[in-house]
């Protein structure tokens, strides 16, 4: 984990390497979550599975909060989240309500990389209905590996926008 301090605010920079991944899903994302879990561990991530633990029906807001709260407490500096629901939209909406959480639900690896370089997202929402396991893994790998503010001087505009975004949590 690497941070820089800008105007009194710690800004997480770099990739998500070395961070704990809080992983969860509702019933519609259960199978994809279970498929992703060992693969994320093989990539070297500490994975904390917050549920659900069977395909039995569960509401996505419950799981989204289990993922988002530890991510928000660290503001993405030590932990990130990956949530899976049917569309990826519901779990992202709920996660975004937690201060310090910046969710994204990219459908492509290019979009996943851009959410990191431009937005410094710390919560990845995936679709259990429309993403194949291999596509979901490719998106997750791209998202986890891509750094934010790799060159702070060159990326000053993204840092400025990130600071504007996180300050909205304080309103």
GUTORTI-971351 format. One record per atom (N, C-alpha, C): x, y, z; residue number from 1; chain. Coordinates in pm, 1 decimal, padded with zeros to 6 digits. Each point is the difference from the previous one (the first is absolute). Example, Ala and Ser with C-alpha at 12.3 -4.5 7.8 and 13.67 -1.06 7.14 Angstrom:
! residues 2
((01319.0,-00569.0,00780.0),1,'A') ((-00089.0,00119.0,00000.0),1,'A') ((00090.0,00120.0,00000.0),1,'A') ((-00035.0,00105.0,-00072.0),2,'A') ((00082.0,00119.0,00006.0),2,'A') ((-00077.0,00109.0,00073.0),2,'A') 
END
This chain:
! residues 171
((00083.7,-00117.1,00000.0),1,'A') ((-00083.7,00117.1,00000.0),1,'A') ((00088.3,00123.4,00000.0),1,'A') ((-00032.3,00090.5,-00087.1),2,'A') ((00075.6,00123.3,-00008.5),2,'A') ((-00098.1,00116.6,00002.4),2,'A') ((00038.7,00106.3,00067.3),3,'A') ((-00083.5,00119.6,00004.7),3,'A') ((00086.7,00123.2,-00018.3),3,'A') ((-00065.4,00105.8,-00045.5),4,'A') ((00061.8,00132.1,-00001.4),4,'A') ((-00093.9,00093.5,00074.8),4,'A') ((00054.9,00101.7,00061.7),5,'A') ((-00081.8,00095.3,00073.9),5,'A') ((-00013.0,00127.1,-00082.6),5,'A') ((-00124.1,00038.1,-00028.3),6,'A') ((-00027.0,00120.2,-00077.9),6,'A') ((-00100.8,00083.8,00077.1),6,'A') ((00040.4,00120.7,00032.1),7,'A') ((-00085.9,00091.9,00075.2),7,'A') ((-00064.9,-00066.8,00120.6),7,'A') ((00081.1,-00076.0,00073.6),8,'A') ((-00046.9,-00063.4,00122.5),8,'A') ((-00076.7,-00129.5,-00018.0),8,'A') ((-00014.4,-00046.7,-00122.3),9,'A') ((-00075.2,-00121.9,-00026.2),9,'A') ((00092.5,-00108.7,-00051.7),9,'A') ((-00009.9,-00117.9,00059.5),10,'A') ((00076.0,-00114.3,-00049.0),10,'A') ((-00069.7,-00056.8,-00123.1),10,'A') ((00074.5,-00010.7,-00107.8),11,'A') ((-00053.2,-00049.7,-00125.9),11,'A') ((00067.5,-00133.5,-00031.5),11,'A') ((-00078.7,-00109.2,-00007.3),12,'A') ((00061.0,-00127.3,-00037.6),12,'A') ((00043.0,00004.7,-00146.8),12,'A') ((00123.0,-00039.5,-00025.0),13,'A') ((00051.9,-00001.7,-00137.0),13,'A') ((00055.8,-00139.0,-00029.5),13,'A') ((00023.0,-00025.7,-00125.0),14,'A') ((00051.2,-00130.2,-00041.1),14,'A') ((-00113.4,-00097.0,-00028.3),14,'A') ((00035.3,-00127.3,-00010.9),15,'A') ((-00100.0,-00102.5,-00029.1),15,'A') ((-00060.1,-00051.6,00130.7),15,'A') ((-00089.2,-00095.5,-00010.8),16,'A') ((-00060.7,-00061.3,00117.7),16,'A') ((00082.2,-00117.8,00052.2),16,'A') ((00117.9,-00022.2,-00055.4),17,'A') ((00084.8,-00110.5,00045.0),17,'A') ((00026.8,00012.8,00149.7),17,'A') ((-00007.4,-00111.3,00070.7),18,'A') ((00027.5,-00002.6,00142.3),18,'A') ((-00117.4,00036.3,00088.0),18,'A') ((-00110.2,00039.4,-00058.1),19,'A') ((-00116.8,00036.9,00079.5),19,'A') ((-00088.9,-00123.0,00023.0),19,'A') ((-00076.6,00004.7,00106.7),20,'A') ((-00099.5,-00103.4,00026.3),20,'A') ((-00119.3,00024.1,-00091.4),20,'A') ((-00053.2,-00107.2,-00058.2),21,'A') ((-00118.0,00008.1,-00085.3),21,'A') ((-00119.2,-00055.9,00077.7),21,'A') ((-00097.1,00085.7,00028.4),22,'A') ((-00126.6,-00044.7,00057.6),22,'A') ((-00089.2,-00039.3,-00116.9),22,'A') ((-00040.9,-00124.7,-00001.7),23,'A') ((-00074.1,-00057.8,-00112.4),23,'A') ((-00136.2,-00046.7,00048.1),23,'A') ((-00104.3,00037.1,-00073.6),24,'A') ((-00133.9,-00043.1,00037.7),24,'A') ((-00094.1,00002.1,-00117.9),24,'A') ((-00114.4,-00065.3,00019.7),25,'A') ((-00099.7,-00008.6,-00106.8),25,'A') ((-00138.0,-00024.6,00058.5),25,'A') ((-00099.8,00038.1,-00076.3),26,'A') ((-00134.7,-00044.2,00032.1),26,'A') ((-00019.8,-00136.6,-00066.9),26,'A') ((-00120.6,-00053.8,00006.9),27,'A') ((-00026.1,-00133.0,-00055.5),27,'A') ((00025.3,-00006.7,-00150.4),27,'A') ((-00024.6,00109.9,-00070.8),28,'A') ((00020.6,-00000.8,-00145.5),28,'A') ((00147.7,00007.7,-00037.1),28,'A') ((00084.9,00038.2,00092.3),29,'A') ((00142.5,00005.5,-00025.8),29,'A') ((00079.7,-00108.1,00071.2),29,'A') ((-00070.1,-00086.3,00075.6),30,'A') ((00067.3,-00099.1,00083.1),30,'A') ((00096.9,-00088.5,-00078.4),30,'A') ((-00043.9,-00057.3,-00109.7),31,'A') ((00086.1,-00092.2,-00075.2),31,'A') ((00125.6,00070.1,-00054.5),31,'A') ((-00016.4,00120.7,-00050.3),32,'A') ((00115.6,00074.5,-00051.3),32,'A') ((00096.4,00034.4,00114.2),32,'A') ((-00052.2,00039.8,00113.9),33,'A') ((00085.5,00030.6,00116.2),33,'A') ((00081.7,-00122.7,00039.5),33,'A') ((-00065.9,-00113.4,00006.0),34,'A') ((00069.1,-00123.3,00038.1),34,'A') ((00107.8,-00036.6,-00101.5),34,'A') ((-00025.7,00026.2,-00126.3),35,'A') ((00098.2,-00028.6,-00105.2),35,'A') ((00119.2,00095.2,00010.2),35,'A') ((-00026.8,00126.6,00030.1),36,'A') ((00106.3,00100.5,00006.9),36,'A') ((00090.1,-00016.0,00123.1),36,'A') ((-00056.8,-00041.7,00111.1),37,'A') ((00072.5,-00001.3,00127.6),37,'A') ((00135.2,-00072.2,-00006.8),37,'A') ((00008.0,-00124.7,-00044.7),38,'A') ((00132.8,-00064.4,-00002.0),38,'A') ((00094.9,00063.7,-00100.4),38,'A') ((-00052.9,00054.1,-00105.7),39,'A') ((00084.9,00062.7,-00102.3),39,'A') ((00061.0,00130.1,00052.1),39,'A') ((-00076.3,00076.5,00076.1),40,'A') ((00054.9,00121.2,00060.3),40,'A') ((00106.9,-00035.7,00103.1),40,'A') ((-00022.5,-00107.0,00072.4),41,'A') ((00101.3,-00043.8,00097.1),41,'A') ((00127.6,-00043.9,-00071.3),41,'A') ((-00014.7,-00069.3,-00112.0),42,'A') ((00118.6,-00041.6,-00076.3),42,'A') ((00076.5,00119.6,-00054.5),42,'A') ((-00068.5,00112.2,-00018.9),43,'A') ((00067.0,00122.5,-00043.9),43,'A') ((00074.8,00067.3,00115.0),43,'A') ((-00014.5,-00054.3,00120.4),44,'A') ((00073.5,00052.1,00114.4),44,'A') ((-00080.0,00089.5,00092.5),44,'A') ((-00129.4,00011.3,-00020.5),45,'A') ((-00081.5,00086.5,00084.3),45,'A') ((-00053.6,-00076.4,00120.4),45,'A') ((-00005.5,00069.4,00113.2),46,'A') ((-00071.5,-00052.8,00115.8),46,'A') ((-00146.4,00029.7,-00027.0),46,'A') ((-00081.9,-00103.7,-00006.2),47,'A') ((-00141.4,00014.6,-00033.1),47,'A') ((-00083.5,-00030.2,00123.9),47,'A') ((-00087.5,00092.8,00036.0),48,'A') ((-00094.3,-00019.4,00109.2),48,'A') ((-00137.9,-00014.3,-00063.1),48,'A') ((-00055.9,-00118.5,00008.6),49,'A') ((-00132.2,-00029.6,-00056.5),49,'A') ((-00105.9,00039.4,00102.0),49,'A') ((-00079.5,00102.5,-00032.0),50,'A') ((-00101.9,00050.1,00091.9),50,'A') ((-00139.4,-00054.7,-00032.3),50,'A') ((-00008.5,-00095.1,-00092.3),51,'A') ((-00128.5,-00061.3,-00033.8),51,'A') ((-00050.7,00052.1,-00132.4),51,'A') ((-00108.7,-00054.4,-00042.3),52,'A') ((-00076.8,-00105.9,00061.4),52,'A') ((00073.9,-00132.7,-00018.0),52,'A') ((-00044.0,-00099.7,00076.1),53,'A') ((00072.6,-00125.6,00001.7),53,'A') ((-00078.6,-00115.4,-00060.8),53,'A') ((-00106.7,00033.5,-00070.6),54,'A') ((-00078.4,-00099.9,-00072.4),54,'A') ((-00084.4,00075.6,-00102.9),54,'A') ((-00060.9,-00072.0,-00092.9),55,'A') ((-00085.3,00069.2,-00098.2),55,'A') ((-00137.0,00039.7,00055.7),55,'A') ((-00020.2,-00015.7,00130.1),56,'A') ((-00125.5,00040.0,00063.7),56,'A') ((-00016.9,00151.9,-00010.5),56,'A') ((-00120.6,00044.1,-00025.9),57,'A') ((-00028.8,00142.6,-00023.3),57,'A') ((00049.3,00088.0,00115.2),57,'A') ((00069.2,00108.7,-00037.4),58,'A') ((00045.3,00102.0,00095.1),58,'A') ((-00005.2,00134.9,-00071.4),58,'A') ((-00034.4,00103.7,00072.1),59,'A') ((-00009.3,00133.1,-00059.7),59,'A') ((00139.4,00059.3,-00019.1),59,'A') ((00023.9,00056.7,-00117.3),60,'A') ((00132.5,00055.2,-00030.5),60,'A') ((00042.1,00112.6,00093.7),60,'A') ((-00090.6,00083.0,00055.1),61,'A') ((00049.2,00105.5,00090.1),61,'A') ((00072.0,-00055.0,00123.4),61,'A') ((-00045.9,-00112.9,00050.2),62,'A') ((00063.0,-00059.5,00118.3),62,'A') ((00145.5,-00034.7,-00030.3),62,'A') ((00021.8,-00065.6,-00112.2),63,'A') ((00134.9,-00042.7,-00037.8),63,'A') ((00085.3,00120.7,-00038.9),63,'A') ((-00058.0,00094.1,-00072.1),64,'A') ((00075.8,00119.3,-00041.3),64,'A') ((00058.2,00072.4,00121.0),64,'A') ((-00078.0,00011.7,00106.0),65,'A') ((00049.2,00068.0,00120.4),65,'A') ((00109.6,-00079.6,00069.4),65,'A') ((-00009.3,-00132.1,-00001.5),66,'A') ((00105.8,-00082.9,00059.6),66,'A') ((00133.1,00019.3,-00072.6),66,'A') ((-00006.8,00025.0,-00128.3),67,'A') ((00121.3,00024.2,-00078.3),67,'A') ((00046.1,00144.2,00017.7),67,'A') ((-00093.4,00092.2,-00013.7),68,'A') ((00034.1,00142.4,-00008.0),68,'A') ((00048.9,00060.5,00131.2),68,'A') ((-00051.3,-00045.1,00111.9),69,'A') ((00039.0,00063.7,00126.8),69,'A') ((00149.7,-00010.0,00028.1),69,'A') ((00063.0,-00118.2,-00010.7),70,'A') ((00145.3,-00001.5,00024.0),70,'A') ((00079.7,00075.1,-00106.8),70,'A') ((-00051.7,00002.4,-00122.1),71,'A') ((00066.1,00077.1,-00106.4),71,'A') ((-00008.2,00148.6,00032.9),71,'A') ((-00116.8,00045.1,00041.0),72,'A') ((-00018.3,00140.6,00034.8),72,'A') ((00083.1,00042.7,00119.1),72,'A') ((00010.0,-00088.2,00100.3),73,'A') ((00080.8,00034.4,00119.1),73,'A') ((00145.6,00025.9,-00037.3),73,'A') ((00049.8,-00072.9,-00098.2),74,'A') ((00139.6,00021.2,-00040.4),74,'A') ((00010.4,00095.8,-00118.2),74,'A') ((-00114.4,00046.1,-00051.5),75,'A') ((-00005.1,00087.6,-00118.2),75,'A') ((00081.2,-00058.6,-00115.0),75,'A') ((00001.0,-00133.2,-00007.9),76,'A') ((00070.3,-00066.2,-00109.4),76,'A') ((00149.8,-00012.4,00019.0),76,'A') ((00051.4,00044.4,00114.7),77,'A') ((00144.7,-00006.3,00020.4),77,'A') ((00047.5,-00141.0,00033.5),77,'A') ((-00079.7,-00075.9,00075.5),78,'A') ((00039.9,-00135.3,00040.4),78,'A') ((-00091.9,-00108.4,-00053.3),78,'A') ((-00121.4,00037.6,-00039.6),79,'A') ((-00098.5,-00098.2,-00042.6),79,'A') ((-00077.3,00051.5,-00120.3),79,'A') ((-00038.7,-00093.4,-00085.6),80,'A') ((-00086.9,00029.0,-00112.6),80,'A') ((-00111.4,-00103.7,-00000.5),80,'A') ((-00103.7,00027.7,-00075.5),81,'A') ((-00112.7,-00091.2,-00003.5),81,'A') ((-00033.8,-00044.2,-00140.3),81,'A') ((-00047.7,-00123.5,-00008.5),82,'A') ((-00056.7,-00051.5,-00124.6),82,'A') ((-00133.9,-00060.2,00036.2),82,'A') ((-00105.2,00052.6,-00062.2),83,'A') ((-00134.7,-00048.0,00024.9),83,'A') ((-00064.6,-00047.3,-00128.4),83,'A') ((-00080.2,-00106.2,00012.6),84,'A') ((-00067.4,-00056.6,-00116.1),84,'A') ((-00149.3,-00008.8,00029.2),84,'A') ((-00079.1,00059.9,-00087.1),85,'A') ((-00144.6,-00018.0,00005.1),85,'A') ((-00045.9,-00026.1,-00143.1),85,'A') ((-00128.8,-00014.4,-00021.0),86,'A') ((-00048.3,-00033.5,-00133.0),86,'A') ((00047.3,00094.8,-00107.5),86,'A') ((-00022.0,00128.8,00020.7),87,'A') ((00033.3,00098.3,-00103.6),87,'A') ((00130.9,00073.2,00025.8),87,'A') ((00048.2,00001.3,00121.2),88,'A') ((00113.8,00076.4,00051.7),88,'A') ((-00041.7,00140.5,00042.3),88,'A') ((-00119.5,00039.7,-00033.5),89,'A') ((-00043.1,00136.8,00028.1),89,'A') ((-00042.8,00017.1,00145.8),89,'A') ((-00082.9,-00089.6,00049.3),90,'A') ((-00050.6,00012.7,00136.2),90,'A') ((00110.0,00000.8,00103.4),90,'A') ((00092.1,-00092.7,-00011.7),91,'A') ((00107.9,-00010.9,00099.2),91,'A') ((00091.1,00123.1,-00005.8),91,'A') ((00018.4,00056.0,-00119.6),92,'A') ((00080.0,00122.0,-00014.5),92,'A') ((-00073.0,00120.0,00060.2),92,'A') ((-00130.7,00008.8,-00019.7),93,'A') ((-00077.0,00111.7,00055.5),93,'A') ((00009.3,00003.8,00151.8),93,'A') ((-00016.7,-00115.2,00062.9),94,'A') ((00006.0,-00005.3,00146.1),94,'A') ((00141.2,00030.3,00048.6),94,'A') ((00100.2,-00059.3,-00062.9),95,'A') ((00138.9,00023.8,00041.3),95,'A') ((00033.7,00148.4,-00005.2),95,'A') ((-00050.8,00069.0,-00100.6),96,'A') ((00027.5,00141.9,-00015.6),96,'A') ((-00058.4,00087.7,00108.5),96,'A') ((-00089.6,-00053.3,00080.7),97,'A') ((-00058.4,00075.0,00111.8),97,'A') ((00092.6,00002.3,00121.3),97,'A') ((00100.1,-00086.7,00001.5),98,'A') ((00091.3,-00009.4,00113.5),98,'A') ((00114.1,00099.9,-00019.8),98,'A') ((00021.0,00090.1,00094.4),99,'A') ((00109.4,00097.2,-00014.2),99,'A') ((00134.1,-00070.0,-00021.6),99,'A') ((00077.9,00053.2,-00093.1),100,'A') ((00131.7,-00055.0,-00030.6),100,'A') ((-00000.6,-00105.2,-00109.0),100,'A') ((-00118.4,-00039.9,-00046.0),101,'A') ((-00009.5,-00103.7,-00102.9),101,'A') ((-00029.8,00065.4,-00134.1),101,'A') ((00079.8,-00037.9,-00099.9),102,'A') ((-00019.0,00047.3,-00137.2),102,'A') ((-00021.6,-00122.7,-00088.7),102,'A') ((-00126.6,-00033.1,-00029.4),103,'A') ((-00027.8,-00120.4,-00077.5),103,'A') ((00004.1,00022.6,-00150.4),103,'A') ((00023.4,-00108.0,-00070.0),104,'A') ((-00006.2,-00000.4,-00146.1),104,'A') ((-00055.5,-00134.1,-00043.7),104,'A') ((-00074.3,-00000.5,-00109.4),105,'A') ((-00048.7,-00125.8,-00056.0),105,'A') ((00034.8,-00007.5,-00149.1),105,'A') ((00127.5,-00009.3,-00030.2),106,'A') ((00044.2,-00004.0,-00139.6),106,'A') ((-00034.2,-00133.6,-00065.7),106,'A') ((-00034.1,00005.0,-00126.1),107,'A') ((-00033.3,-00121.6,-00075.1),107,'A') ((00118.5,-00052.3,-00080.5),107,'A') ((00107.6,00079.8,-00008.0),108,'A') ((00115.8,-00040.4,-00079.5),108,'A') ((00128.1,00023.3,00079.3),108,'A') ((00106.8,-00063.2,-00043.7),109,'A') ((00129.4,00021.2,00066.2),109,'A') ((00047.6,00143.7,-00020.3),109,'A') ((-00027.0,00055.8,-00117.1),110,'A') ((00040.6,00138.8,-00025.7),110,'A') ((-00071.7,00094.8,00096.5),110,'A') ((-00128.0,-00020.8,00019.4),111,'A') ((-00074.9,00084.5,00093.8),111,'A') ((00048.9,-00021.3,00142.5),111,'A') ((00034.4,-00123.4,00035.4),112,'A') ((00051.8,-00028.6,00134.2),112,'A') ((00130.0,00076.1,00024.1),112,'A') ((00088.5,-00002.6,-00097.0),113,'A') ((00126.1,00073.2,00014.0),113,'A') ((-00026.3,00150.4,00012.2),113,'A') ((-00093.3,00051.0,-00076.7),114,'A') ((-00028.3,00143.2,00003.6),114,'A') ((-00060.8,00042.7,00133.5),114,'A') ((-00082.2,-00085.7,00061.3),115,'A') ((-00054.5,00036.6,00130.8),115,'A') ((00108.8,00011.7,00105.1),115,'A') ((00109.9,-00067.2,-00022.7),116,'A') ((00114.1,00010.4,00092.2),116,'A') ((00082.2,00124.0,-00031.9),116,'A') ((00041.0,00017.3,-00124.9),117,'A') ((00088.7,00110.8,-00033.2),117,'A') ((-00069.6,00135.4,00012.6),117,'A') ((-00128.5,00007.2,-00028.9),118,'A') ((-00070.8,00127.5,00002.2),118,'A') ((-00073.8,00025.6,00131.0),118,'A') ((-00050.6,-00106.1,00064.7),119,'A') ((-00091.7,00018.9,00112.1),119,'A') ((00046.3,-00057.2,00133.5),119,'A') ((00106.1,-00081.4,-00000.7),120,'A') ((00050.6,-00061.7,00122.2),120,'A') ((-00108.3,-00080.5,00072.6),120,'A') ((-00076.7,-00077.4,-00074.6),121,'A') ((-00106.2,-00080.4,00058.9),121,'A') ((00057.2,-00106.5,00092.5),121,'A') ((-00078.6,-00033.5,00102.6),122,'A') ((00043.8,-00100.3,00096.9),122,'A') ((-00104.7,-00109.1,00023.2),122,'A') ((-00103.9,-00001.5,-00080.9),123,'A') ((-00104.6,-00101.8,00008.3),123,'A') ((-00038.9,-00037.1,-00142.6),123,'A') ((00018.8,-00126.0,-00034.1),124,'A') ((-00032.2,-00050.2,-00133.6),124,'A') ((-00129.0,-00079.1,00006.4),124,'A') ((-00099.1,00039.9,-00078.6),125,'A') ((-00127.1,-00071.1,-00008.4),125,'A') ((-00003.6,-00079.0,-00130.5),125,'A') ((-00033.4,-00127.3,00011.7),126,'A') ((-00005.0,-00089.2,-00116.0),126,'A') ((-00140.4,-00058.3,-00014.6),126,'A') ((-00035.8,-00033.2,-00123.1),127,'A') ((-00131.5,-00054.9,-00030.4),127,'A') ((00003.6,-00152.0,-00003.9),127,'A') ((-00077.2,-00060.9,00088.0),128,'A') ((-00013.9,-00145.2,-00000.8),128,'A') ((-00085.3,-00050.2,-00113.7),128,'A') ((-00081.9,00088.1,-00057.8),129,'A') ((-00088.0,-00041.6,-00109.6),129,'A') ((00064.8,00010.5,-00137.0),129,'A') ((00078.5,00104.1,-00022.2),130,'A') ((00045.0,00025.8,-00137.2),130,'A') ((00149.5,-00016.8,-00022.7),130,'A') ((00076.2,-00034.3,00104.0),131,'A') ((00144.9,-00017.3,-00016.7),131,'A') ((00036.2,-00146.7,00013.8),131,'A') ((00076.1,-00047.9,-00095.3),132,'A') ((00053.2,-00135.4,00014.8),132,'A') ((00105.8,00004.0,00109.4),132,'A') ((00028.1,-00113.5,00062.5),133,'A') ((00104.9,-00000.6,00102.2),133,'A') ((00134.2,00050.9,-00053.1),133,'A') ((00038.3,-00040.2,-00117.9),134,'A') ((00129.2,00043.9,-00054.0),134,'A') ((00002.1,00150.5,-00025.6),134,'A') ((-00109.9,00053.6,-00048.7),135,'A') ((-00008.8,00144.7,-00022.4),135,'A') ((00006.4,00074.8,00133.5),135,'A') ((-00071.8,-00050.1,00100.3),136,'A') ((00001.7,00063.1,00132.4),136,'A') ((00140.1,-00002.0,00059.0),136,'A') ((00070.2,-00111.3,-00015.7),137,'A') ((00136.9,-00008.4,00051.0),137,'A') ((00092.0,00096.8,-00074.4),137,'A') ((-00015.4,00009.6,-00130.5),138,'A') ((00082.7,00093.1,-00078.0),138,'A') ((-00025.2,00144.5,00045.2),138,'A') ((-00125.6,00035.0,00022.3),139,'A') ((-00033.7,00135.1,00046.7),139,'A') ((00059.9,00023.0,00138.5),139,'A') ((-00014.7,-00097.3,00089.2),140,'A') ((00053.2,00013.5,00135.5),140,'A') ((00152.1,00012.3,-00001.7),140,'A') ((00066.8,-00082.0,-00079.9),141,'A') ((00146.4,00007.0,-00006.9),141,'A') ((00045.8,00136.5,-00052.0),141,'A') ((-00065.9,00049.9,-00103.9),142,'A') ((00036.2,00131.2,-00054.9),142,'A') ((-00021.2,00108.9,00105.5),142,'A') ((-00110.5,-00008.7,00072.0),143,'A') ((-00033.6,00099.6,00102.3),143,'A') ((00098.0,-00005.5,00116.8),143,'A') ((00033.1,-00119.3,00046.3),144,'A') ((00089.9,-00015.6,00113.5),144,'A') ((00142.8,00044.3,-00032.1),144,'A') ((00041.6,-00018.5,-00124.5),145,'A') ((00139.4,00027.2,-00037.7),145,'A') ((00026.8,00144.6,-00039.2),145,'A') ((-00100.1,00070.4,-00049.2),146,'A') ((00023.5,00133.5,-00054.7),146,'A') ((00021.5,00102.3,00111.1),146,'A') ((00105.6,00077.8,-00006.4),147,'A') ((00026.8,00097.9,00105.4),147,'A') ((-00074.7,00132.2,-00019.9),147,'A') ((-00022.4,00066.5,00111.8),148,'A') ((-00048.4,00137.8,-00001.9),148,'A') ((00118.2,00089.8,00031.5),148,'A') ((00012.6,00107.6,-00073.4),149,'A') ((00104.4,00100.3,00022.1),149,'A') ((00139.5,-00061.5,00001.2),149,'A') ((00028.7,-00081.5,-00100.2),150,'A') ((00132.6,-00060.0,-00011.6),150,'A') ((00106.5,00108.6,-00010.3),150,'A') ((-00035.6,00110.5,-00062.0),151,'A') ((00088.3,00116.6,-00010.3),151,'A') ((-00081.2,00121.1,00046.7),151,'A') ((00007.2,00035.4,00128.6),152,'A') ((-00085.2,00106.8,00053.1),152,'A') ((00006.9,00132.0,-00076.5),152,'A') ((00115.2,00035.9,-00053.9),153,'A') ((00009.0,00125.8,-00075.8),153,'A') ((-00082.3,-00009.8,-00128.6),153,'A') ((00014.6,-00110.1,-00070.0),154,'A') ((-00073.5,-00020.2,-00125.3),154,'A') ((-00149.8,-00019.4,00026.8),154,'A') ((-00033.2,-00062.0,00112.1),155,'A') ((-00139.0,-00035.3,00029.8),155,'A') ((-00067.8,00100.0,00092.9),155,'A') ((00050.9,00122.2,00006.8),156,'A') ((-00053.3,00100.7,00092.9),156,'A') ((-00149.1,00024.4,-00021.1),156,'A') ((-00046.9,-00002.6,-00123.5),157,'A') ((-00143.1,00026.4,-00024.2),157,'A') ((-00086.6,-00110.4,00059.4),157,'A') ((00047.5,-00125.4,-00003.3),158,'A') ((-00077.1,-00110.0,00056.8),158,'A') ((00001.3,00007.0,00152.5),158,'A') ((00112.5,00039.2,00055.6),159,'A') ((00008.6,00017.0,00145.1),159,'A') ((-00093.9,00111.5,00043.8),159,'A') ((-00000.6,00110.8,-00072.8),160,'A') ((-00088.7,00112.7,00032.3),160,'A') ((-00146.7,-00045.5,-00002.1),160,'A') ((-00037.7,-00075.3,-00101.2),161,'A') ((-00138.5,-00047.7,-00011.4),161,'A') ((-00033.4,-00101.2,00109.8),161,'A') ((00098.1,-00084.4,00033.8),162,'A') ((-00019.7,-00095.3,00108.9),162,'A') ((-00028.1,00075.0,00130.1),162,'A') ((00081.1,00102.1,00030.3),163,'A') ((-00020.2,00077.9,00122.1),163,'A') ((-00136.3,00068.4,00000.2),163,'A') ((-00042.8,00052.4,-00113.3),164,'A') ((-00132.8,00061.4,-00008.7),164,'A') ((-00108.8,-00103.8,00029.8),164,'A') ((00019.7,-00120.6,-00048.2),165,'A') ((-00099.5,-00106.0,00018.8),165,'A') ((-00007.2,-00044.7,00145.4),165,'A') ((00114.7,-00027.0,00062.4),166,'A') ((-00006.7,-00050.7,00136.9),166,'A') ((-00046.4,00106.1,00098.7),166,'A') ((00018.8,00125.4,-00032.6),167,'A') ((-00049.1,00105.9,00088.7),167,'A') ((-00152.0,00003.6,00005.4),167,'A') ((-00065.6,-00059.2,-00097.1),168,'A') ((-00145.6,-00005.7,00003.0),168,'A') ((-00050.9,-00084.2,00117.2),168,'A') ((00083.1,-00093.4,00048.6),169,'A') ((-00036.7,-00080.7,00116.3),169,'A') ((-00014.1,00085.1,00125.9),169,'A') ((00063.5,00112.8,00004.1),170,'A') ((00000.8,00083.7,00119.8),170,'A') ((-00116.3,00099.1,00004.6),170,'A') ((-00081.5,00000.1,-00102.7),171,'A') ((-00114.3,00094.6,-00004.1),171,'A') ((-00116.8,-00054.2,00077.6),171,'A') 
END
